[in-house]
């Protein structure tokens, strides 16, 4: 090891250890940033897929039952991906909007059929 400046062996060890600690901290920051970026990309992908599923379901509902009432749009907007997939799978056999979306939450207000 080449001595830089006039340091004692103990000072040189402290200097080396500080450099290693700084490099480790930089590595940890870079890793955390990469992990955060990956989580953000995954979340964005999930949100995009869910929005696409909502649009497809609304389009299918409009083709099958005509204009969708506000309570249907609200249900679709609040639904998770699994529920959207379930509703989309049932659309071909549903007799009405209320049969497709039942049981309805207490705050949903479907028209009487």
Backbone torsions as a table, in degrees:
resi	resn	phi	psi	omega
1	UNK	NA	130.9	178.9
2	UNK	-85.3	134.3	-178.7
3	UNK	-84.0	128.5	177.1
4	UNK	-103.0	125.1	-176.4
5	UNK	64.6	-164.5	-178.2
6	UNK	-111.3	92.1	179.7
7	UNK	-120.4	149.3	174.0
8	UNK	-76.2	163.0	177.0
9	UNK	-56.0	-38.5	178.5
10	UNK	-65.5	-41.5	178.3
11	UNK	-66.1	-37.9	178.7
12	UNK	-64.4	-40.2	178.0
13	UNK	-64.4	-43.0	176.7
14	UNK	-60.0	-42.8	178.7
15	UNK	-61.2	-46.7	179.0
16	UNK	-63.2	-43.7	-179.8
17	UNK	-63.5	-37.2	177.8
18	UNK	-65.3	-40.4	177.6
19	UNK	-63.8	-40.7	178.2
20	UNK	-65.1	-43.0	179.9
21	UNK	-62.2	-40.5	178.7
22	UNK	-65.3	-43.9	178.4
23	UNK	-62.9	-41.3	177.7
24	UNK	-62.8	-42.4	179.9
25	UNK	-64.3	-41.9	176.8
26	UNK	-60.7	-43.3	178.8
27	UNK	-62.1	-41.7	179.2
28	UNK	-65.2	-40.4	178.6
29	UNK	-64.8	-44.7	179.4
30	UNK	-63.0	-40.2	178.3
31	UNK	-64.6	-45.4	179.1
32	UNK	-62.1	-39.7	178.3
33	UNK	-64.8	-42.4	179.7
34	UNK	-65.1	-41.2	178.3
35	UNK	-64.7	-42.4	177.9
36	UNK	-63.2	-39.9	178.3
37	UNK	-64.3	-42.7	179.4
38	UNK	-64.0	-41.7	177.7
39	UNK	-63.8	-41.0	178.4
40	UNK	-63.6	-41.3	177.6
41	UNK	-64.5	-42.8	179.4
42	UNK	-63.7	-42.4	179.4
43	UNK	-64.7	-42.8	177.5
44	UNK	-61.9	-40.1	178.0
45	UNK	-63.9	-44.7	179.2
46	UNK	-62.8	-43.2	178.7
47	UNK	-63.4	-40.0	178.7
48	UNK	-65.6	-42.1	178.2
49	UNK	-64.9	-40.8	179.4
50	UNK	-65.8	-39.8	178.2
51	UNK	-65.0	-40.0	176.7
52	UNK	-62.6	-41.7	178.3
53	UNK	-63.5	-38.9	177.6
54	UNK	-62.2	-45.7	-179.2
55	UNK	-63.3	-42.9	178.8
56	UNK	-63.1	-45.9	-179.4
57	UNK	-61.8	-45.3	178.0
58	UNK	-60.4	-41.9	179.2
59	UNK	-62.9	-44.8	178.8
60	UNK	-64.0	-40.6	178.8
61	UNK	-62.9	-43.0	179.5
62	UNK	-64.7	-38.7	178.1
63	UNK	-68.1	-36.2	-176.9
64	UNK	-84.4	-42.2	-172.4
65	UNK	-116.7	-1.4	-177.3
66	UNK	89.6	-163.8	-177.5
67	UNK	-55.2	137.6	-178.6
68	UNK	-89.3	131.2	177.6
69	UNK	-69.0	163.7	-177.6
70	UNK	-59.2	-38.3	-177.9
71	UNK	-64.2	-30.4	177.0
72	UNK	-70.8	-46.0	178.7
73	UNK	-59.4	-39.5	179.2
74	UNK	-65.1	-41.3	178.5
75	UNK	-62.2	-43.7	-178.2
76	UNK	-67.2	-41.2	179.6
77	UNK	-62.7	-33.6	-176.8
78	UNK	-87.9	-8.6	-172.5
79	UNK	-78.1	149.4	173.4
80	UNK	-86.5	173.5	-175.3
81	UNK	-60.1	-40.9	-178.9
82	UNK	-63.1	-42.8	179.9
83	UNK	-67.6	-41.1	177.5
84	UNK	-59.6	-42.4	179.3
85	UNK	-64.8	-40.5	178.8
86	UNK	-61.9	-48.0	-179.5
87	UNK	-63.0	-42.4	-180.0
88	UNK	-62.1	-37.2	178.7
89	UNK	-68.8	-26.7	-177.4
90	UNK	-93.3	-6.6	-171.5
91	UNK	-62.4	-32.6	-177.7
92	UNK	-72.9	-22.5	-178.9
93	UNK	-108.1	-5.5	-179.0
94	UNK	-70.0	136.2	179.1
95	UNK	-85.8	-24.1	-178.7
96	UNK	-158.4	170.3	176.8
97	UNK	-63.5	-42.3	-178.5
98	UNK	-66.2	-34.2	177.5
99	UNK	-70.4	-33.5	178.5
100	UNK	-68.7	-40.2	-173.4
101	UNK	-97.6	7.4	-179.6
102	UNK	-87.3	149.5	0.4
103	UNK	-76.4	142.0	-178.4
104	UNK	-89.2	146.0	172.9
105	UNK	-64.3	158.2	-176.8
106	UNK	-59.9	-28.5	-176.7
107	UNK	-87.8	-2.1	177.2
108	UNK	-83.7	141.4	-176.1
109	UNK	-127.1	81.2	178.2
110	UNK	-76.5	152.7	175.7
111	UNK	-70.6	155.5	175.7
112	UNK	-75.2	139.0	-177.8
113	UNK	-98.3	NA	NA
